[in-house]
Amino acid sequence: MEGSFTGGDVYQKHFLPRDYLATYYSFEDGPLPEAEMIKFNLECLHKTFGPGGLRGDTLIDIGSGPTIYQVLAACEAFTDITLSDFTDRNREELEKWLRKEPGAYDWTPALKFACELEGNSGRWQEKAEKLRATVKRVLKCDANLGNPLAPAVLPPADCVLTLLAMECACCSLDAYRAALRNLASLLKPGGHLVTTVTLNISSYMVGKLKFSCVSLKKEEVEQAVLDAGFDIERLLHNPQNYSATTAPNDGMCFIVARKRSGP
């Protein structure tokens, strides 16, 4: 795995969801920086999809990984959610939680935090059931394809969500720019892209294995979003660094952008 960008075949063979979850999503007993990153995203998503925020029928989450926390706020604002990931193991992990199978990952701390943001921390079990009812399908995805959900074809969506995925899926700035255009093709005119990107990160660890990322500057992300046919409505930068990455990074950039209706 050394010396070249870790592409889809490497993820399919070597990416272990439980190692990833243990490293980055041990919400209460994991490293503090990782917990702060989750809270930052949950807070941003609550503001985006909470009262007065984005609403619609359909939302597509591209590159869900084995996680569901990113759609905890969205399930209150959309009636049809699609989760997607490239690897079989990640999709299996998602299905395990959705079906309440034995050994499914415990998202209780994230559920409780999301409900706390909404002002009712006691309804976390109700939220879990609402999310399970709102997620209608789990599909394979590849953001590098013209149709990232191929061979599936879905009607244009009201919102595309992608958190901490594009920088791992794209091998270069040009590939990232092309992938954003691919995501735009999934949206209705006037639909929204909601994304978080880790900035200036070249790799990250999952267990004992290193996986590549494309190193992106905040200005490059902004310009790529604009060039993909979006107008940026909100941009927040969190300078917090992960502790589990292989080198320092420049934190996270959270963006909400609206797809232009015309040229």
ROSE-417914 format. One record per atom (N, C-alpha, C): x, y, z; residue in one letter; residue number from 1. Coordinates in steps of 0.02 Angstrom, whole numbers. Layout:
BEGIN
X;Y;Z;A;NUM
...
***
This chain:
BEGIN
41;-61;0;M;1
0;0;0;M;1
42;63;0;M;1
108;55;3;E;2
152;113;4;E;2
165;137;-67;E;2
175;203;-74;G;3
201;231;-136;G;3
150;251;-187;G;3
86;236;-177;S;4
36;258;-224;S;4
-29;274;-187;S;4
-73;310;-221;F;5
-136;329;-189;F;5
-179;266;-178;F;5
-207;260;-118;T;6
-247;202;-102;T;6
-316;208;-135;T;6
-324;172;-189;G;7
-386;175;-228;G;7
-439;128;-202;G;7
-492;121;-241;G;8
-550;82;-220;G;8
-535;9;-206;G;8
-490;-21;-245;D;9
-475;-92;-233;D;9
-443;-103;-165;D;9
-402;-55;-143;V;10
-370;-60;-77;V;10
-423;-53;-22;V;10
-468;-5;-31;Y;11
-522;3;18;Y;11
-564;-60;23;Y;11
-580;-89;-34;Q;12
-622;-149;-34;Q;12
-588;-207;2;Q;12
-523;-213;-6;K;13
-487;-270;24;K;13
-467;-258;96;K;13
-448;-196;113;H;14
-413;-185;176;H;14
-448;-139;226;H;14
-498;-100;205;F;15
-530;-53;251;F;15
-576;-91;298;F;15
-562;-87;363;L;16
-602;-123;413;L;16
-644;-74;452;L;16
-711;-76;444;P;17
-754;-28;476;P;17
-745;-22;551;P;17
-737;-78;585;R;18
-732;-75;658;R;18
-667;-42;681;R;18
-613;-50;644;D;19
-551;-14;660;D;19
-562;61;651;D;19
-596;80;597;Y;20
-610;150;583;Y;20
-654;180;638;Y;20
-708;145;656;L;21
-753;170;707;L;21
-719;176;774;L;21
-676;128;791;A;22
-641;130;855;A;22
-593;189;859;A;22
-564;206;802;T;23
-515;261;800;T;23
-548;329;802;T;23
-601;339;763;Y;24
-628;406;752;Y;24
-697;418;783;Y;24
-731;365;805;Y;25
-800;375;828;Y;25
-814;345;897;Y;25
-763;338;938;S;26
-773;320;1008;S;26
-791;384;1044;S;26
-853;403;1038;F;27
-877;470;1056;F;27
-860;489;1127;F;27
-866;442;1174;E;28
-858;459;1245;E;28
-790;440;1273;E;28
-760;386;1247;D;29
-697;364;1277;D;29
-638;365;1228;D;29
-649;395;1169;G;30
-595;400;1120;G;30
-555;464;1130;G;30
-507;478;1086;P;31
-466;539;1091;P;31
-510;602;1088;P;31
-494;651;1129;L;32
-534;713;1132;L;32
-539;748;1064;L;32
-485;756;1026;P;33
-492;791;961;P;33
-543;758;915;P;33
-544;691;914;E;34
-592;656;871;E;34
-664;669;894;E;34
-675;669;960;A;35
-741;683;987;A;35
-762;755;970;A;35
-715;801;972;E;36
-731;871;956;E;36
-749;879;882;E;36
-717;839;839;M;37
-733;840;768;M;37
-805;817;756;M;37
-825;763;790;I;38
-893;738;783;I;38
-943;791;806;I;38
-929;821;863;K;39
-974;872;890;K;39
-979;932;843;K;39
-923;952;814;F;40
-924;1008;766;F;40
-971;992;708;F;40
-964;932;680;N;41
-1007;913;624;N;41
-1080;908;645;N;41
-1093;879;703;L;42
-1163;873;726;L;42
-1193;942;737;L;42
-1154;989;764;E;43
-1179;1057;775;E;43
-1193;1092;709;E;43
-1147;1085;661;C;44
-1157;1116;595;C;44
-1218;1087;561;C;44
-1226;1021;566;L;45
-1283;988;533;L;45
-1349;1007;566;L;45
-1348;1014;632;H;46
-1408;1036;667;H;46
-1429;1106;643;H;46
-1381;1151;636;K;47
-1396;1219;612;K;47
-1420;1218;540;K;47
-1395;1170;501;T;48
-1412;1166;430;T;48
-1482;1137;419;T;48
-1498;1085;457;F;49
-1561;1049;446;F;49
-1613;1061;501;F;49
-1595;1100;552;G;50
-1640;1113;607;G;50
-1694;1164;588;G;50
-1730;1191;638;P;51
-1784;1239;625;P;51
-1759;1297;582;P;51
-1797;1311;528;G;52
-1778;1365;483;G;52
-1725;1346;433;G;52
-1702;1283;435;G;53
-1649;1261;390;G;53
-1674;1228;327;G;53
-1631;1190;296;L;54
-1648;1156;233;L;54
-1702;1104;243;L;54
-1747;1099;196;R;55
-1801;1050;197;R;55
-1809;1022;127;R;55
-1839;962;123;G;56
-1852;934;58;G;56
-1877;863;64;G;56
-1884;830;7;D;57
-1906;760;7;D;57
-1847;712;10;D;57
-1798;722;-35;T;58
-1745;672;-44;T;58
-1676;699;-28;T;58
-1637;659;7;L;59
-1567;674;22;L;59
-1525;613;7;L;59
-1469;624;-26;I;60
-1421;570;-42;I;60
-1356;584;-5;I;60
-1335;536;35;D;61
-1271;542;71;D;61
-1219;501;33;D;61
-1168;534;7;I;62
-1116;501;-33;I;62
-1055;488;12;I;62
-1033;425;12;G;63
-975;406;53;G;63
-992;403;127;G;63
-1046;369;143;S;64
-1068;366;213;S;64
-1017;331;257;S;64
-975;288;227;G;65
-933;246;269;G;65
-977;200;310;G;65
-955;181;371;P;66
-996;138;413;P;66
-1036;180;464;P;66
-1046;245;451;T;67
-1074;290;501;T;67
-1143;316;483;T;67
-1183;332;536;I;68
-1250;358;526;I;68
-1259;426;559;I;68
-1210;449;599;Y;69
-1217;512;636;Y;69
-1231;571;591;Y;69
-1205;569;529;Q;70
-1210;626;484;Q;70
-1280;640;459;Q;70
-1327;592;467;V;71
-1396;603;445;V;71
-1445;607;504;V;71
-1419;614;565;L;72
-1463;618;623;L;72
-1506;682;621;L;72
-1478;737;599;A;73
-1518;798;593;A;73
-1561;796;530;A;73
-1534;769;476;A;74
-1569;769;411;A;74
-1633;728;412;A;74
-1636;677;455;C;75
-1696;634;455;C;75
-1757;671;481;C;75
-1746;730;512;E;76
-1803;771;535;E;76
-1826;819;479;E;76
-1786;825;427;A;77
-1800;875;374;A;77
-1815;844;306;A;77
-1800;779;297;F;78
-1811;745;234;F;78
-1849;680;246;F;78
-1887;658;197;T;79
-1928;598;206;T;79
-1898;536;173;T;79
-1847;545;132;D;80
-1817;490;94;D;80
-1742;501;92;D;80
-1705;460;129;I;81
-1632;466;132;I;81
-1599;405;102;I;81
-1549;416;59;T;82
-1508;363;31;T;82
-1439;367;63;T;82
-1416;312;91;L;83
-1346;306;113;L;83
-1307;269;59;L;83
-1242;282;55;S;84
-1203;249;3;S;84
-1130;245;23;S;84
-1097;193;0;D;85
-1025;187;10;D;85
-995;140;-42;D;85
-930;148;-53;F;86
-896;108;-103;F;86
-886;36;-81;F;86
-869;25;-16;T;87
-849;-41;4;T;87
-908;-83;31;T;87
-904;-148;17;D;88
-955;-194;40;D;88
-959;-195;116;D;88
-902;-196;150;R;89
-902;-201;223;R;89
-936;-141;255;R;89
-924;-81;228;N;90
-956;-22;257;N;90
-1032;-25;248;N;90
-1054;-45;189;R;91
-1126;-51;178;R;91
-1157;-104;223;R;91
-1121;-159;234;E;92
-1145;-211;280;E;92
-1151;-184;351;E;92
-1103;-142;371;E;93
-1105;-113;438;E;93
-1166;-67;445;E;93
-1180;-28;394;L;94
-1240;14;395;L;94
-1303;-27;400;L;94
-1309;-79;360;E;95
-1368;-122;360;E;95
-1377;-155;428;E;95
-1322;-173;460;K;96
-1326;-206;525;K;96
-1359;-160;576;K;96
-1341;-95;575;W;97
-1372;-47;622;W;97
-1445;-35;602;W;97
-1458;-27;538;L;98
-1526;-13;516;L;98
-1574;-70;533;L;98
-1548;-130;532;R;99
-1591;-189;547;R;99
-1589;-209;621;R;99
-1552;-171;661;K;100
-1544;-185;733;K;100
-1519;-256;746;K;100
-1470;-275;706;E;101
-1441;-342;713;E;101
-1393;-345;772;E;101
-1384;-404;801;P;102
-1336;-412;856;P;102
-1266;-390;834;P;102
-1232;-354;878;G;103
-1164;-332;861;G;103
-1160;-267;822;G;103
-1218;-236;807;A;104
-1217;-172;772;A;104
-1182;-120;815;A;104
-1150;-72;782;Y;105
-1114;-20;819;Y;105
-1162;21;861;Y;105
-1139;40;920;D;106
-1182;78;967;D;106
-1173;153;955;D;106
-1224;184;925;W;107
-1222;255;911;W;107
-1258;296;964;W;107
-1272;266;1022;T;108
-1310;301;1074;T;108
-1281;369;1093;T;108
-1215;375;1105;P;109
-1189;441;1124;P;109
-1201;495;1072;P;109
-1192;478;1008;A;110
-1205;526;955;A;110
-1279;543;950;A;110
-1322;493;958;L;111
-1394;504;957;L;111
-1414;551;1013;L;111
-1388;540;1073;K;112
-1405;582;1130;K;112
-1381;654;1119;K;112
-1321;662;1091;F;113
-1294;729;1079;F;113
-1336;765;1027;F;113
-1355;730;973;A;114
-1397;760;921;A;114
-1464;782;950;A;114
-1493;741;993;C;115
-1558;758;1024;C;115
-1549;815;1074;C;115
-1493;818;1108;E;116
-1479;873;1154;E;116
-1477;939;1116;E;116
-1447;939;1057;L;117
-1446;999;1015;L;117
-1517;1020;996;L;117
-1561;972;988;E;118
-1630;986;969;E;118
-1673;1004;1030;E;118
-1643;1000;1090;G;119
-1680;1020;1150;G;119
-1717;966;1185;G;119
-1705;902;1166;N;120
-1741;847;1199;N;120
-1697;785;1198;N;120
-1649;781;1244;S;121
-1601;726;1243;S;121
-1634;659;1259;S;121
-1695;661;1286;G;122
-1728;599;1304;G;122
-1759;561;1246;G;122
-1762;592;1187;R;123
-1796;558;1131;R;123
-1747;523;1083;R;123
-1689;504;1109;W;124
-1638;475;1065;W;124
-1660;409;1035;W;124
-1698;369;1072;Q;125
-1722;305;1044;Q;125
-1773;317;990;Q;125
-1815;367;1000;E;126
-1864;386;949;E;126
-1830;410;886;E;126
-1775;449;895;K;127
-1738;473;836;K;127
-1706;415;798;K;127
-1680;366;834;A;128
-1650;308;801;A;128
-1701;273;757;A;128
-1762;266;782;E;129
-1814;233;743;E;129
-1836;275;684;E;129
-1838;341;695;K;130
-1856;386;640;K;130
-1804;382;584;K;130
-1741;380;602;L;131
-1688;374;552;L;131
-1694;308;514;L;131
-1705;254;550;R;132
-1712;189;518;R;132
-1770;190;468;R;132
-1823;225;485;A;133
-1881;228;440;A;133
-1869;273;380;A;133
-1826;323;389;T;134
-1815;373;336;T;134
-1763;350;286;T;134
-1715;308;307;V;135
-1665;281;261;V;135
-1699;227;218;V;135
-1707;241;155;K;136
-1745;196;111;K;136
-1701;146;74;K;136
-1636;161;69;R;137
-1592;116;31;R;137
-1519;130;49;R;137
-1478;79;40;V;138
-1405;84;49;V;138
-1374;59;-16;V;138
-1340;104;-52;L;139
-1314;89;-119;L;139
-1238;93;-121;L;139
-1211;61;-172;K;140
-1139;70;-187;K;140
-1130;138;-220;K;140
-1074;171;-205;C;141
-1061;235;-237;C;141
-987;241;-255;C;141
-974;283;-304;D;142
-906;302;-323;D;142
-910;372;-351;D;142
-885;420;-312;A;143
-890;491;-331;A;143
-851;507;-394;A;143
-807;462;-416;N;144
-768;474;-476;N;144
-805;456;-540;N;144
-865;428;-533;L;145
-906;411;-592;L;145
-953;467;-609;L;145
-970;473;-673;G;146
-1017;524;-695;G;146
-1083;519;-658;G;146
-1107;457;-647;N;147
-1163;444;-602;N;147
-1133;408;-541;N;147
-1123;444;-486;P;148
-1089;413;-428;P;148
-1125;353;-399;P;148
-1189;344;-416;L;149
-1228;288;-388;L;149
-1236;231;-438;L;149
-1203;235;-496;A;150
-1210;184;-548;A;150
-1199;114;-518;A;150
-1239;65;-538;P;151
-1288;67;-593;P;151
-1356;95;-573;P;151
-1367;110;-509;A;152
-1431;138;-488;A;152
-1441;208;-518;A;152
-1502;224;-534;V;153
-1519;291;-558;V;153
-1577;317;-515;V;153
-1564;372;-479;L;154
-1615;402;-437;L;154
-1639;468;-467;L;154
-1700;487;-452;P;155
-1724;554;-473;P;155
-1679;607;-441;P;155
-1673;666;-473;P;156
-1633;720;-444;P;156
-1655;735;-373;P;156
-1607;744;-329;A;157
-1620;751;-257;A;157
-1624;825;-237;A;157
-1653;836;-179;D;158
-1655;903;-150;D;158
-1590;921;-116;D;158
-1553;870;-92;C;159
-1491;882;-55;C;159
-1443;824;-65;C;159
-1380;840;-75;V;160
-1326;790;-73;V;160
-1280;809;-15;V;160
-1267;759;26;L;161
-1225;766;85;L;161
-1163;724;76;L;161
-1105;750;92;T;162
-1044;709;92;T;162
-995;737;143;T;162
-982;697;194;L;163
-939;718;249;L;163
-876;675;251;L;163
-818;708;250;L;164
-754;675;261;L;164
-743;615;215;L;164
-767;622;153;A;165
-763;567;106;A;165
-726;586;42;A;165
-740;646;16;M;166
-713;664;-50;M;166
-637;668;-51;M;166
-608;692;4;E;167
-535;697;6;E;167
-502;629;8;E;167
-540;577;26;C;168
-513;508;27;C;168
-525;473;-39;C;168
-578;493;-75;A;169
-597;459;-137;A;169
-561;486;-198;A;169
-534;547;-193;C;170
-506;582;-251;C;170
-430;585;-245;C;170
-396;568;-300;C;171
-323;562;-298;C;171
-287;627;-314;C;171
-324;679;-334;S;172
-292;743;-352;S;172
-344;799;-348;S;172
-320;860;-352;L;173
-366;917;-353;L;173
-412;914;-414;L;173
-384;895;-472;D;174
-426;889;-532;D;174
-481;836;-522;D;174
-463;780;-491;A;175
-512;728;-478;A;175
-566;752;-430;A;175
-545;790;-380;Y;176
-594;818;-332;Y;176
-642;866;-367;Y;176
-615;908;-410;R;177
-657;955;-447;R;177
-708;917;-491;R;177
-684;865;-524;A;178
-729;824;-567;A;178
-782;789;-524;A;178
-762;764;-466;A;179
-809;729;-422;A;179
-864;775;-398;A;179
-848;838;-383;L;180
-899;885;-363;L;180
-950;897;-419;L;180
-926;898;-480;R;181
-972;905;-537;R;181
-1017;843;-542;R;181
-988;784;-527;N;182
-1028;723;-527;N;182
-1082;726;-474;N;182
-1065;752;-415;L;183
-1115;758;-362;L;183
-1169;808;-382;L;183
-1149;862;-415;A;184
-1198;912;-437;A;184
-1250;881;-484;A;184
-1229;832;-522;S;185
-1275;800;-570;S;185
-1331;761;-534;S;185
-1322;746;-470;L;186
-1373;710;-432;L;186
-1427;756;-404;L;186
-1416;822;-411;L;187
-1460;871;-379;L;187
-1508;905;-428;L;187
-1566;923;-401;K;188
-1611;968;-437;K;188
-1579;1037;-442;K;188
-1595;1077;-492;P;189
-1576;1148;-490;P;189
-1604;1179;-427;P;189
-1562;1216;-392;G;190
-1584;1246;-329;G;190
-1574;1200;-269;G;190
-1554;1137;-283;G;191
-1539;1091;-228;G;191
-1474;1109;-193;G;191
-1462;1077;-136;H;192
-1404;1096;-95;H;192
-1353;1041;-88;H;192
-1290;1062;-88;L;193
-1234;1020;-70;L;193
-1212;1039;1;L;193
-1206;989;44;V;194
-1182;1000;113;V;194
-1121;955;121;V;194
-1063;984;137;T;195
-1002;945;139;T;195
-954;968;193;T;195
-918;921;221;T;196
-861;936;264;T;196
-799;904;233;T;196
-745;943;229;V;197
-682;919;201;V;197
-627;931;252;V;197
-585;881;263;T;198
-526;891;304;T;198
-472;923;261;T;198
-444;978;284;L;199
-397;1017;244;L;199
-325;996;254;L;199
-287;998;200;N;200
-215;985;201;N;200
-197;921;238;N;200
-235;868;223;I;201
-220;802;251;I;201
-199;757;193;I;201
-143;722;201;S;202
-118;680;148;S;202
-131;606;160;S;202
-145;588;223;S;203
-160;518;239;S;203
-190;513;309;S;203
-220;457;323;Y;204
-247;444;390;Y;204
-242;370;405;Y;204
-245;354;469;M;205
-236;285;491;M;205
-303;252;507;M;205
-310;189;487;V;206
-365;147;508;V;206
-333;83;535;V;206
-335;76;601;G;207
-296;22;631;G;207
-222;35;619;G;207
-189;-14;590;K;208
-117;-6;575;K;208
-104;11;502;K;208
-157;23;465;L;209
-150;36;393;L;209
-158;110;378;L;209
-118;134;330;K;210
-121;204;308;K;210
-160;209;243;K;210
-206;258;241;F;211
-245;271;180;F;211
-232;342;157;F;211
-229;351;91;S;212
-211;415;61;S;212
-270;464;61;S;212
-253;528;59;C;213
-302;582;46;C;213
-270;631;-2;C;213
-312;668;-37;V;214
-287;724;-76;V;214
-284;784;-30;V;214
-227;818;-30;S;215
-217;876;14;S;215
-248;938;-18;S;215
-300;965;14;L;216
-337;1022;-14;L;216
-333;1082;32;L;216
-321;1140;3;K;217
-324;1203;40;K;217
-396;1229;40;K;217
-412;1269;91;K;218
-480;1295;96;K;218
-500;1333;33;K;218
-454;1373;6;E;219
-469;1412;-55;E;219
-481;1366;-114;E;219
-446;1310;-117;E;220
-457;1263;-173;E;220
-525;1229;-168;E;220
-546;1214;-107;V;221
-612;1184;-97;V;221
-666;1234;-116;V;221
-659;1295;-93;E;222
-709;1347;-110;E;222
-715;1355;-185;E;222
-658;1362;-220;Q;223
-660;1373;-292;Q;223
-689;1313;-328;Q;223
-673;1253;-305;A;224
-700;1192;-337;A;224
-775;1189;-331;A;224
-802;1209;-273;V;225
-874;1209;-262;V;225
-907;1260;-309;V;225
-878;1318;-313;L;226
-905;1370;-358;L;226
-903;1347;-431;L;226
-847;1318;-451;D;227
-839;1296;-521;D;227
-884;1237;-539;D;227
-907;1201;-489;A;228
-952;1144;-501;A;228
-1025;1166;-510;A;228
-1036;1232;-506;G;229
-1103;1258;-519;G;229
-1143;1276;-458;G;229
-1107;1291;-402;F;230
-1141;1307;-340;F;230
-1126;1379;-318;F;230
-1172;1406;-279;D;231
-1160;1468;-242;D;231
-1155;1449;-168;D;231
-1101;1470;-136;I;232
-1089;1453;-66;I;232
-1132;1497;-21;I;232
-1173;1465;21;E;233
-1216;1501;67;E;233
-1187;1505;138;E;233
-1147;1456;156;R;234
-1116;1456;222;R;234
-1049;1419;220;R;234
-999;1446;252;L;235
-934;1414;257;L;235
-907;1424;327;L;235
-891;1370;360;L;236
-862;1373;427;L;236
-797;1334;428;L;236
-746;1362;461;H;237
-682;1328;466;H;237
-668;1312;539;H;237
-657;1249;554;N;238
-638;1227;621;N;238
-565;1207;620;N;238
-521;1244;655;P;239
-449;1230;651;P;239
-426;1169;690;P;239
-472;1137;726;Q;240
-454;1078;766;Q;240
-420;1025;723;Q;240
-366;995;748;N;241
-331;941;713;N;241
-351;873;741;N;241
-356;824;697;Y;242
-362;755;720;Y;242
-297;734;755;Y;242
-303;687;802;S;243
-242;660;833;S;243
-222;595;800;S;243
-268;563;763;A;244
-254;497;736;A;244
-230;498;663;A;244
-220;557;635;T;245
-193;560;567;T;245
-117;554;570;T;245
-87;542;513;T;246
-15;529;512;T;246
26;593;511;T;246
-6;650;500;A;247
29;714;499;A;247
-20;769;517;A;247
3;827;538;P;248
-43;882;554;P;248
-85;901;494;P;248
-145;926;507;N;249
-187;952;454;N;249
-213;1020;475;N;249
-253;1050;432;D;250
-279;1118;447;D;250
-352;1117;468;D;250
-373;1063;499;G;251
-441;1060;524;G;251
-491;1045;470;G;251
-553;1069;481;M;252
-609;1053;437;M;252
-640;1114;407;M;252
-669;1106;348;C;253
-707;1158;315;C;253
-777;1131;302;C;253
-828;1163;331;F;254
-898;1143;322;F;254
-932;1192;275;F;254
-963;1167;223;I;255
-993;1210;171;I;255
-1064;1189;156;I;255
-1108;1239;150;V;256
-1175;1230;123;V;256
-1178;1272;59;V;256
-1195;1240;3;A;257
-1196;1275;-61;A;257
-1258;1256;-101;A;257
-1283;1303;-139;R;258
-1344;1294;-178;R;258
-1327;1288;-252;R;258
-1355;1237;-284;K;259
-1343;1227;-355;K;259
-1379;1281;-395;K;259
-1341;1313;-441;R;260
-1371;1365;-482;R;260
-1424;1336;-528;R;260
-1474;1376;-542;S;261
-1529;1353;-585;S;261
-1511;1358;-659;S;261
-1465;1403;-676;G;262
-1447;1412;-746;G;262
-1371;1412;-753;G;262
-1346;1429;-813;P;263
-1274;1431;-826;P;263
-1238;1479;-780;P;263
***
